[in-house]
Amino acid sequence: MQMPENNPRKILVINGSPKRESSFTLNVTKAFVGGMELEGQCVTEYINIPDLDIRPCRGCLSCWARTAGECVIKDDQMPMLKEKIENADFVIESYPLYFFGMPGIVKIFTDRLLGMLATYNGKMADADDGAAHRLRNPKEGQRLAVISSCGFSEGSDVFEPLKAQYDLILGKNNYTMICCPQLKALIEAGSEQRVAAYMKKMENAGRMFMRQGFLDSETAAEVSKPPFLPKAYRALVEKFWQDQETGGKNN
Ligand SMILES: Cc1cc2nc3c(=O)[nH]c(=O)nc-3n(C[C@H](O)[C@H](O)[C@H](O)COP(=O)(O)O)c2cc1C
């Protein structure tokens, strides 16, 4: 779907890796976003949240009880970021898997978005997509993709807690998740052709996401597939730890 010239789509990429620009996840996210940009005119902004001043939620529930969604903390960079989120057509969260969930800084940021959800009134939202809450002010057509990477091979197991969390926050059909297992090994030890083929898959997935706002199950499975077979991967991981012991470079 080509967008009219005068209506560029706004893409906001929120990078939650403490490694900022060296993030492996960001690397594949850029390929995905590159694909989105091929589908029409876009204005893309990348933000590294580890560089922002984002204070933790105080737990006062004012955003639910008294201030119609507004947080009482006004003197950090969260109001600026929240405004960007509200104005974006596509929000792409990009971060590594830490302890089978989101890294601390991403959790702090997510907690501060509580006011974007409608209140809990004694029972979960009556939604067939499993969402616990409704959005307070849903923006027509806005899409969220979460792109995460991890070191384990068993992507279908280790990302389950993260997926369950988003299912409850937003509902199963209201976000797109791409899980990239073995990503560090792919980027550091994969052949040039293998890395290029993976990036191409991510680019194509980005194109599909921009065209239709979600990925079909085949494409989502394809980009979430571990690049190496288990035996080859175990050999790579063993070699990595041996190299570390003899002075190799860090993660
Ligand atoms: C504190 C910490 C916790 C991690 N926890 C997990 C984990 O639970 N499961 C996993 O497969 N990988 C885990 N990893 C590995 C990272 O998810 C993996 O290296 C990721 O691809 C790094 O992405 P980045 O370069 O975008 O930061 C962890 C790494 C760190 C530093």
The ligand as an SDF file (V2000), in Angstrom:
LIG
                    3D

 31 33  0  0  0  0  0  0  0  0999 V2000
   21.5410   -9.6060   32.1660 C   0  0  0  0  0  0  0  0  0  0  0  0
   21.3540  -10.5110   30.9770 C   0  0  0  0  0  0  0  0  0  0  0  0
   20.3390  -11.4370   31.0050 C   0  0  0  0  0  0  0  0  0  0  0  0
   20.1170  -12.2710   29.9070 C   0  0  0  0  0  0  0  0  0  0  0  0
   19.0880  -13.1740   29.9560 N   0  0  0  0  0  0  0  0  0  0  0  0
   18.8700  -14.0000   28.9090 C   0  0  0  0  0  0  0  0  0  0  0  0
   17.8200  -14.9620   28.9670 C   0  0  0  0  0  0  0  0  0  0  0  0
   17.0470  -15.0440   29.9210 O   0  0  0  0  0  0  0  0  0  0  0  0
   17.6660  -15.8000   27.9190 N   0  0  0  0  0  0  0  0  0  0  0  0
   18.4740  -15.7320   26.8120 C   0  0  0  0  0  0  0  0  0  0  0  0
   18.2960  -16.5350   25.8960 O   0  0  0  0  0  0  0  0  0  0  0  0
   19.4600  -14.7950   26.7190 N   0  0  0  0  0  0  0  0  0  0  0  0
   19.6800  -13.9410   27.7370 C   0  0  0  0  0  0  0  0  0  0  0  0
   20.6760  -12.9880   27.6660 N   0  0  0  0  0  0  0  0  0  0  0  0
   21.4270  -12.8220   26.3990 C   0  0  0  0  0  0  0  0  0  0  0  0
   20.8680  -11.6520   25.5580 C   0  0  0  0  0  0  0  0  0  0  0  0
   19.4630  -11.7100   25.4720 O   0  0  0  0  0  0  0  0  0  0  0  0
   21.4310  -11.7330   24.1270 C   0  0  0  0  0  0  0  0  0  0  0  0
   22.8260  -11.7380   24.1280 O   0  0  0  0  0  0  0  0  0  0  0  0
   20.8730  -10.6460   23.2310 C   0  0  0  0  0  0  0  0  0  0  0  0
   20.9320  -11.0640   21.8770 O   0  0  0  0  0  0  0  0  0  0  0  0
   21.6540   -9.3220   23.3690 C   0  0  0  0  0  0  0  0  0  0  0  0
   20.9720   -8.3560   22.6020 O   0  0  0  0  0  0  0  0  0  0  0  0
   21.5010   -6.8620   22.3900 P   0  0  0  0  0  0  0  0  0  0  0  0
   22.8320   -6.9780   21.7050 O   0  0  0  0  0  0  0  0  0  0  0  0
   20.4520   -6.2590   21.5100 O   0  0  0  0  0  0  0  0  0  0  0  0
   21.5900   -6.1880   23.7210 O   0  0  0  0  0  0  0  0  0  0  0  0
   20.9390  -12.1630   28.7470 C   0  0  0  0  0  0  0  0  0  0  0  0
   21.9830  -11.2170   28.7340 C   0  0  0  0  0  0  0  0  0  0  0  0
   22.1920  -10.4120   29.8340 C   0  0  0  0  0  0  0  0  0  0  0  0
   23.3180   -9.3890   29.7940 C   0  0  0  0  0  0  0  0  0  0  0  0
  1  2  1  0
  2  3  1  0
  2 30  2  0
  3  4  2  0
  4  5  1  0
  4 28  1  0
  5  6  2  0
  6  7  1  0
  6 13  1  0
  7  8  2  0
  7  9  1  0
  9 10  1  0
 10 11  2  0
 10 12  1  0
 12 13  2  0
 13 14  1  0
 14 15  1  0
 14 28  1  0
 15 16  1  0
 16 17  1  0
 16 18  1  0
 18 19  1  0
 18 20  1  0
 20 21  1  0
 20 22  1  0
 22 23  1  0
 23 24  1  0
 24 25  2  0
 24 26  1  0
 24 27  1  0
 28 29  2  0
 29 30  1  0
 30 31  1  0
M  END
$$$$
